[in-house]
């Protein structure tokens, strides 16, 4: 039997797809590219933007065209928030949300046996209820095809309720992986030869809030770092308000911790941040950035910036532009506001025209490219460790992409490189 997968969205989704795929591999299935004919197709969906939803539907219809007799299973955030809509798409056989993914293999095999008798899709989606405590769904991975870094999911759920975001409704309340389970999985991937792990979650800063005894993200980093064979520990996207002076200092003293934070900003205007229901001001954000740079001067700080939020004036956009410039991010991901039904922002007045959003996206991207060039240029002359990937390319601890002039280049190897220059959005280096 052949199985194919397609993942839309974040690193957490990528981890979950790999974990589900591993269940099929352990039962003897063969993995084939998504563009080929398979017996089972699994689409892991995202619902952050309208574009994500459109992509979800496109890929679902594609696999049905490839093999009308295949079992088509759809899971993830889109399935969770719109299960009936997903079930109505031609060809869909199984709809699973953001829980119960461990059932997917059994459900698919049952359908493979009795496909002709199945008249309607099987829908297994539990309604999101923040009054009910949910366990962390233990999924495990022993392979990371095409990666030199191992992603470890340690947290799920979000209770922040930013006014534009559908994710709390899709992912439910906060739940965390235990430190023992985390360490066991890190040991497993270390024994597979991985030197770097990336700890990921839906709202990573909330890690441990639901555990007894109470632990924090700092404890998770320490647990991962305690595995001897692991040389680098990196964090996924992070809410800035977790980073107190004490936490930043402790992380800086951990030699395995990667000097890179992806701190979600969303806007550099305090009035827009308030309408977004973000839990910080620009002054608080800048104070955290200054503290990071005090303890880790070469630390890369990347971020996400949303433009065109309802009511965003030209003055507010200029405030955001100036704040981004003053922070001096090493890289920014820019995207326009996308109204999500069911969120507070969906009903807000003064929605911004798409043409204005596009123009603001272009201006913010241009600034981001300039800031990235400045940061890359500041690396020239420095000696940094680089984790080798394919084609003589690797990444430093502070997430700089480096092309290395080296014939003896082994994928997955950690080497010392002197940065000699910049080309495009990459640095050039020579092995020491």
N, C-alpha and C positions, 0 to 999 in steps of 0.2 A: 504494500500500500504506500501511496505517496502523499506527502503533506507539504503545503506551502503556506507561508505567512507574509503578512504585510502590516507594518506598524506605522501609525501616524501619531506624531506628538512627542512627548518628553522622554527623558532618560528612564523614568519610572515605567512608562509603557514599554520601552525597549527591554527592560529587565523582565517584565511580566510575560512578554511574548516569548523570550528565550526560555523562561521557566516552564511555560505551557508546552512549548515545542519539545523540551527535554522529556516530558512525559510520553509524548508520541514516539520519540526516538528509542526510549527504553522499552517500548512495545514492538520495536522492529520496523517502524515506519522509515521511509527514505525521504529526506528533505530535497525538494526541487525548487528552482526559482519560481517566483510568483507568476511569471509570464508563461509558465509551462502548464500542461495539463496535470492536474492532481486529483486525488480522491477526496481529500479534505483541504479546504481553504480556511485559514483563520485570519480575520482582519481585526486588529486591535485599534480602536478608534479614539479620536480626540474630539473635544467639543469646545475648545477655547474660543474659536472664532467661527463666523459663518463660512469662511473659506475652508476651515477644517471639516465642517459638516458636509460641504459639497464634495470634498476629497473623499470622505468616508463613503458616500453614496456611489461615487465614480468607481472606486476600487471594488465595492461589493458587486456592482453590475458587471465589472470586468471579469471577475472570476466565474460568474454564472455563465458568461458568454464562452469562456475557455472550456468549461465542462458543465453542461446543464445537469448532469447526473451526479455531480460532486456534492458532498456535504459542505455547506457554507455556514461557518460559525462566526458570529460578530460579538465582540466583547469590548469593554472599555467605557469611557465616559459618555460617548454619544448613545450607546446602548442603555446606559443607566438613566439618562435624563429623558430619552425619547424612545423607550422600548417598543411601543406600538408603531411608531413611525418606521423604525428599523424592520420590524416584523412584516410590514407591508411591502418592502422592497422585493421585487421578484428574485427568487432563488434562495432567499435566506431560510435556513433550516433551524439554526440555534441562535438565541439571543441571550447573552450573559452580560451582566453589568460589571461592576467593580468589586464584586465578591464572588465566592463559589467557583473560582476559575479551576480549582482542582477537580471539579466534576466534568470538565469539558471533554476529556478523553473518553470517559464512559458514555457520555451522551452521544458523541460522534460515532462510536463503535456500534451503539444500539441502532442509530439511524442507518449506518452502512448495511446492517443486516435487514432492516425493515423499511428502507427508503420509500418503496412504492406504496407502503401503507400510510405514510405520514402525509396528512392533508394540510396541516397547519404547522407553522414554526413552533418549536419548543422555546418558551420564554421563561428564563429563570433569573428574575431581577427583583431583589428585595428593595422596598421603598426606603429612602434615606430617612432615618429617624435619629435626631441628635439626643433624644432622651434615652436611647438604648446604647449601652456600651457594647462595642464590637471587638472581637479578638483580632489581632494582627494575623492575616492569612499567611502562613508559612509556605513560601515557595522557595525552591532551591535550584541552583544552577551549578553544573560542573563543566560547562563549556561556554566559551564566548567567541563564536565564529567571527573572524575578521577584526578582532580587537586586541590591542596590547595592554589595555587597562580593563580591569574587571569592575563592573558596576554592581554595587550591593544595595538593594532596597532595604532601608531600615525603618521607614515611617510611611504611614498612609493617612489620608484625611486632612481636613482643614476646617477650622472654626473661626476664621478671620472675617469672612463675609465682606470683602471689598465690594463696593457697590456695582462694579462692572463684571464680576467674576461668577461663573456658573460652577466652578470646581467644588465648593463645599457641598452643593446639592448632588454633584456627581460622585464624590468620593466619601462623603459622610464624615463622622467624627474622627478625632485624632486617635490613632493606635500605633504602637511602637513595637519593634522587634526587641527581644531581650538581649542584654549584652552577651550572654552565653551563646545564644543562637548566632549573633553577629560574629563573634570571635570564631565560632566553629566554621562558618562559611568563609571567612577571611583565610583561615588556615587551609581550607580545602582549595581555594583558588591559588594560594601561595604554593601549595604542593603541585599545582598544575603548571607552575613556572611564571605566574604573573608577579610583577614587582610593584605595581601600583593598583590601588583600589580607590574607587570613587563612591562615597556614601551619598545616596540619593533618597529623596522623599518628596511628598506632595507639599508639605510645609515643614521643611527640615528643622527649623528652629523650635518646633513643638515637640521634637523627639524627647521621649521619656516622661512627658507630663502625665501619662496614663499608667505608668509603671509604679509598682511598689516593690522595694524601696525606690524613691524618686531618683532618677538619673537625668543627665543632660547630654546635649550633643558633644560637649567636651569629653564626657566619659566614653562616648562612642568612638571618638577619634583616638583616645588613649587605648581602648580595647583593640582597635584595628592595628594601631602602631605596635602593640605588644607582640604581634606575630613576627618572629625573627626574620623570616624570608621576605617580608614586605618592606620595601624601601621608601615608598611614597604613599601618603594618604591625602586624598583630595575631597573637598566638599562640593556638592551640587549647589544649585541656586538657594540663596539664603535670605531670610528676612533680616534686615540690618539691626533691628532692635534687640536681637539676642546677644549682640557683641558688646558686652561690657568691657571696661578696661581690664578687669580680672581675667575674663575669658580670652581676650586678645593676647594678653601677656602670656597666659598658659600655653596657647597654641604656638606662639612665637618660640617658646622654649622647647617645643617638640621638633626635633631635627627631621623627622619624617613627614611633617605636615607641609603640604605644598603651599608656596607663597602666592596664593591666588584665591580671591573671593569674588563670587558672582553675587553682588548685592542688588536685589531688585529695587529700582527707584520709582519707575512709572511716570513721575512728573517732577520737574524742578520748580514748580509753583506751589506755594503753601495753600492757596485757595483751591487749586485743583486737587491737591492731595486730600484736603478735607472733604471735598465732594466725593472723592473716590473711597472714602472711609479707610484710608491708610492710617497707620498708627504712629506716625512720626512727622516731624517738620524737617525742612531743609537744613536748619541749624543743627538739629540732632543728627541727621544723616552725615553732615560734614564733620561733626565732632567725632563720629565713629571712624570715618575715613582718615582723619588726622591721627587718631590713636593707632590705627593699623599701620600707618606709615611711620609712626614714631618707633614702633617695635619691629616692623618689617619694611625697611625702606624700599626694597626692590619688589614689593608685592604688587601683583597685577590686580586691578579692580575693574571688573566688567559689570555690565548692567543691562536692564531692559528699560526702554522708554516708550511710553504710549503717547501718541499725539492725537488731537481731534476729539478729546473727551467732551461730552456734552457741556456746552456753555464756555468752552475754552476760547478766550479772547486772544487777539493778536498780542496784547500786552502779557497775558499769562504764558503764551507760547514763548515769547522773548525771554521771560523770566526763566522758563525751563531751559531754553537754549543757553543762556548765560550761566545757569547753575551747572549744567553738564560741562561747559567749558572750564569753569572754576575747579571742578572736581578733578578733571584731567583723566578720565577713564582710559584704560588701555584698549577697550573695545566696547561698542554698544550695539544692542539689537533693537532696532526701531520698528514699530508697527502702529497702524492706525487703530483707533477705537472701533470695536465691532460689537454692535448691540446684541445681547444674548437674552432671549425671552426668559422671564422668570427672575431676572436681576433688577435691582433698584434703578440702575442706570438706563435700562431699556425704556423706562417710562419718563425719563427726564426730558424736560423741555430744552429748546435750543440745541437740537442735534446739529452737528457740523456737516456741511456739504462735503461729498466725497472729493470734489476737486480741491477744496481747501485742505482736507486731510492729506491728499497726495503731495501737495506743494510743501506742507510742513514736514512730512516724512522725508522728502528729498533734502530739505534744508538740514534736518537733524542728522541724516545719514552723511551728508557732506562734512559736517562738523566731526562726526564720529570717525570718519576716514582720516581726517587731519590729526585728531588726537591719537589714533592708532599709529600713524607714522611717527609721531613724536616719541611715543613710548618705545616702539621698535628701535628707533635711532638711539635711544638712551641705553640700549643693551650693548651697543658696539664696544668691544674691548673687554667685556665681562666674560668670565669663565663660568659656565653653567652646566648642570647635568641634563642630559637629553635622553629621553626614552625613545629608542629607535622604533620606527614603524616601517612601512614599505617605501621603496624607491628613494632611499637615502634621505628620508624625511623623519623628523621626530619632534617631540614637544618637551620643553623645559618644565621645571617645577612651577614656574609662574606663567605657564600656558602660552609660551611663545613658540610658534611653528618655526623650525630650523631645518634648512637644507644643508646637509653635511657632505663636504668633499672627501669621501672616504670609500675606498673599494671594499674593505673588509667590514661591511655593515650588516649586522645581524638583527633581524626583527626581534623585539622584546628585550634587547640588551640596553643597559644603562651606561652611558659613556660621558666623559667630560669633553666639552667643546668650548673653544674660544670664538665668540661672535666677532666676525670681521666686517659685516656690512648688512644692508637691507635691500631686498628686491621685492617690489610689490608689497604684499602683506605678510612676507616671510623674512626671517633673518638668514644670513649665510654664515656658516661656521666651519672651523677646522678642528678635527679631533686632536686632543693633546695626548 
